[in-house]
Each structure stands twice: as structure tokens, then as C-alpha cells.
Amino acid sequence: MSGILYLVATPIGNLGDFSPRAVETLSAVDFIAAEDTRVSVKLLNHFGIKKPLVSYHEHNHVTAGQSILRRLLEGETCALVTDAGTPAISDPGEDLVRLCGENGVAVVSIPGCCAAVNALAVSGLPTGRFTFEGFLTVNKKSRREHLDSLRQEERTMIFHEAPHKLRATLEDLCAAFGPERPVSLCRELTKLH
């Protein structure tokens, strides 16, 4: 019988946001797949959790995913964590979830912090209907085509962006949607500072 992959949402800044259920899950699994083991070990140490860590990120997800799948098929349990937020959302974890689905491995979500939903809630923009667009591509042509495809979108749109790319992204958004479209910028939503 195959094991289970747990998607464990991690705090997006404040360790007090980590749920008891998440701590219990990390304590119970056989191993933890982490985006950056150096970041995850700080979280695990804070909660006194001692489990083997394997690296699973954008640059190794194909080979690491196969290795994790093999262990799951042998009956082990694994928790997938990112540096901050929910695994598989704008994250290579989606590939591991798909791989598990294709191979009959159960996937269980342990909910927690989600930067996109937190930003939406405090934005002051309409929250009844929204679309999550994640990170825009850095390829200028593809980026322009993607934004052009959204020109008529009336729902609130949520984008992720790195601080050093923000000015250029705001210029691209203004060009695509006009200077009258309201925007909200959110960062460090739950950090103590």
C-alpha cells in the first residue's frame, strides 16, 4: 500500500501562524521534502521536530520527484513544505502532486497561510470573485501576450512579484490595464516587523 503526501502550509513570516495540526503532521511523517532545507530546518528546530529532510525545488523537481514518489509507493509518508505559504501554489510542488495523482498516491492538504488570500483580504478591492495569476514570466513577449489576454478581466487579479522587479511590473500593468485600474501592493503580511 502506498504512503501519503501531505502538503503542509508554512508561515509566511510569523511562526505563531503555524497550526498545531501542521506541527503534528510534520512530527508524524517519515520524511520531509523542502524547498530550501536551510529555511525549513529553522522551522523544524523551533517546534522541536527531528525528521529527515530531502531537497525538492524548481531546479531538481524532476529527479527529486521520482525519488520521493518511489518512497511513497513503498509506503512511506512525506510532508512537502515551501519556504513560506502553501506548497503547489505557484510552486514546483504542483508537479509532485500531479505525479502522485498519476500513480495512485493520496495527497492530503494541511491548510495554513496563503499570501494571495491574505493580500486579497486586506487590499480593499472586491473579494467576491478573483483570479490568481502568480508570477509573470520575464520573457517580454510572453508577458505582454499574457497581460493582453487579461485586458477584459473584471475580477480582482492577484500577481506575485519580487521587490526588485516591482517598478517594471507596475509599468507593464499600467500599460495593459490603464492608469485608472485600482491596485493594492502588499508585502510581509504576517512578519513581526
C-alpha positions as CSV (number, residue, x, y, z in Angstrom):
1,M,0.0,0.0,0.0
2,S,1.4,3.4,-0.9
3,G,2.0,6.2,1.5
4,I,0.6,9.7,1.6
5,L,2.0,13.0,0.5
6,Y,1.0,15.8,2.9
7,L,1.1,19.4,1.6
8,V,1.9,21.4,4.8
9,A,1.4,25.2,4.5
10,T,4.1,27.0,6.4
11,P,4.1,30.5,8.0
12,I,4.6,33.5,5.7
13,G,6.6,35.3,8.3
14,N,5.2,34.7,11.8
15,L,5.9,31.3,13.3
16,G,2.8,31.8,15.5
17,D,0.7,31.2,12.4
18,F,1.8,27.6,12.2
19,S,-1.1,25.3,13.2
20,P,-1.0,22.5,15.8
21,R,-2.2,20.2,13.0
22,A,0.8,21.2,10.9
23,V,3.2,20.5,13.7
24,E,1.5,17.1,14.4
25,T,1.8,16.2,10.7
26,L,5.5,17.1,10.4
27,S,6.2,15.2,13.6
28,A,4.4,12.1,12.2
29,V,5.7,11.7,8.7
30,D,8.7,9.6,7.7
31,F,10.4,12.4,5.9
32,I,10.0,16.0,4.8
33,A,10.6,17.4,1.2
34,A,11.6,21.0,1.5
35,E,12.1,23.9,-1.0
36,D,15.2,25.0,1.0
37,T,16.3,22.7,3.7
38,R,18.2,25.6,5.4
39,V,15.0,27.5,5.8
40,S,12.9,24.5,6.8
41,V,15.4,23.3,9.5
42,K,14.8,26.7,11.3
43,L,11.0,25.9,11.4
44,L,11.6,22.3,12.5
45,N,14.0,23.4,15.2
46,H,11.6,26.0,16.5
47,F,8.9,23.3,17.0
48,G,11.4,20.5,18.2
49,I,10.8,18.3,15.1
50,K,13.5,15.9,14.1
51,K,12.8,14.3,10.7
52,P,15.0,13.5,7.7
53,L,14.9,16.3,5.1
54,V,15.2,16.0,1.3
55,S,15.5,18.8,-1.1
56,Y,12.7,19.4,-3.6
57,H,12.7,22.7,-5.6
58,E,12.5,24.2,-9.0
59,H,15.9,23.0,-10.1
60,N,15.7,19.4,-9.1
61,H,12.0,18.6,-9.1
62,V,12.1,16.1,-11.9
63,T,14.7,13.8,-10.3
64,A,13.8,14.5,-6.7
65,G,10.1,14.0,-7.6
66,Q,10.8,10.5,-8.9
67,S,12.8,9.7,-5.8
68,I,10.0,10.9,-3.5
69,L,7.4,9.0,-5.5
70,R,9.4,5.8,-5.2
71,R,9.5,6.2,-1.4
72,L,5.8,7.0,-1.3
73,L,5.0,3.9,-3.4
74,E,7.0,1.8,-0.9
75,G,4.6,3.0,1.8
76,E,6.5,6.0,3.4
77,T,4.7,9.2,4.3
78,C,6.1,12.6,3.2
79,A,5.3,16.2,4.0
80,L,6.1,18.8,1.3
81,V,6.9,22.3,2.6
82,T,7.9,25.5,0.9
83,D,9.9,28.3,2.5
84,A,6.6,30.2,3.1
85,G,3.0,29.5,2.2
86,T,1.1,26.7,0.6
87,P,3.0,24.1,-1.4
88,A,2.0,23.5,-5.0
89,I,0.6,27.1,-5.4
90,S,2.9,28.9,-7.9
91,D,5.4,26.3,-6.9
92,P,7.0,23.1,-8.4
93,G,5.0,21.1,-5.8
94,E,2.2,21.0,-8.4
95,D,4.4,18.6,-10.4
96,L,4.8,16.3,-7.4
97,V,1.0,16.4,-6.8
98,R,0.3,15.5,-10.4
99,L,2.9,12.7,-10.2
100,C,1.2,11.3,-7.1
101,G,-2.2,11.5,-8.8
102,E,-0.9,9.6,-11.8
103,N,0.4,6.9,-9.6
104,G,-2.5,6.5,-7.2
105,V,-0.7,8.1,-4.2
106,A,-3.1,10.0,-1.9
107,V,-2.4,13.7,-1.3
108,V,-3.7,15.5,1.8
109,S,-3.6,19.2,2.3
110,I,-2.8,20.7,5.7
111,P,-4.1,24.3,5.3
112,G,-2.5,27.4,6.6
113,C,-1.1,30.7,5.4
114,C,-1.6,31.8,1.8
115,A,-0.1,35.1,0.8
116,A,-2.5,35.6,-2.1
117,V,-5.6,35.2,0.0
118,N,-4.2,37.4,2.8
119,A,-3.3,40.1,0.3
120,L,-6.7,39.9,-1.2
121,A,-8.4,40.3,2.2
122,V,-6.5,43.5,3.1
123,S,-6.5,45.0,-0.4
124,G,-9.7,46.9,-0.2
125,L,-10.5,45.6,-3.7
126,P,-13.5,43.4,-4.5
127,T,-13.0,39.9,-3.0
128,G,-16.2,38.0,-4.1
129,R,-14.5,36.9,-7.4
130,F,-10.8,36.9,-8.1
131,T,-8.2,35.3,-10.3
132,F,-4.7,34.2,-9.2
133,E,-2.1,34.9,-11.8
134,G,1.1,34.0,-9.8
135,F,4.4,35.3,-11.1
136,L,4.5,36.8,-14.6
137,T,7.1,35.5,-17.0
138,V,10.3,37.6,-17.5
139,N,10.1,37.0,-21.3
140,K,8.8,40.3,-22.5
141,K,6.8,39.0,-25.5
142,S,5.1,36.2,-23.4
143,R,4.5,38.7,-20.6
144,R,2.8,41.2,-22.9
145,E,0.7,38.4,-24.5
146,H,-0.4,37.2,-21.1
147,L,-1.4,40.7,-19.9
148,D,-3.2,41.3,-23.2
149,S,-5.2,38.2,-22.7
150,L,-6.3,39.6,-19.3
151,R,-7.3,43.1,-20.7
152,Q,-11.1,42.5,-20.3
153,E,-10.8,40.7,-16.9
154,E,-13.1,42.4,-14.4
155,R,-12.3,40.2,-11.4
156,T,-9.6,41.3,-8.9
157,M,-6.3,39.8,-10.2
158,I,-3.6,38.7,-7.8
159,F,0.0,38.7,-9.0
160,H,3.2,37.7,-7.2
161,E,6.3,39.8,-7.8
162,A,9.9,40.1,-6.5
163,P,10.7,43.5,-5.0
164,H,13.4,44.3,-7.4
165,K,11.1,43.8,-10.4
166,L,8.1,45.7,-9.0
167,R,8.6,49.0,-10.8
168,A,8.8,47.4,-14.2
169,T,5.8,45.2,-13.4
170,L,3.7,48.1,-12.3
171,E,4.6,49.9,-15.6
172,D,3.5,46.8,-17.6
173,L,0.3,46.5,-15.6
174,C,-0.5,50.2,-16.2
175,A,0.2,49.8,-19.9
176,A,-2.1,46.8,-20.1
177,F,-5.0,47.9,-17.8
178,G,-4.7,51.7,-17.8
179,P,-3.8,54.2,-15.1
180,E,-7.4,54.2,-13.6
181,R,-7.4,50.5,-12.6
182,P,-7.0,50.4,-8.8
183,V,-4.1,48.4,-7.4
184,S,-3.0,47.3,-3.9
185,L,0.6,46.5,-3.0
186,C,1.1,44.1,-0.1
187,R,4.3,42.7,1.4
188,E,5.4,40.9,4.6
189,L,1.8,40.3,5.5
190,T,2.4,38.5,8.8
191,K,6.0,39.3,9.7
192,L,6.6,40.6,13.2
193,H,8.4,43.6,11.9
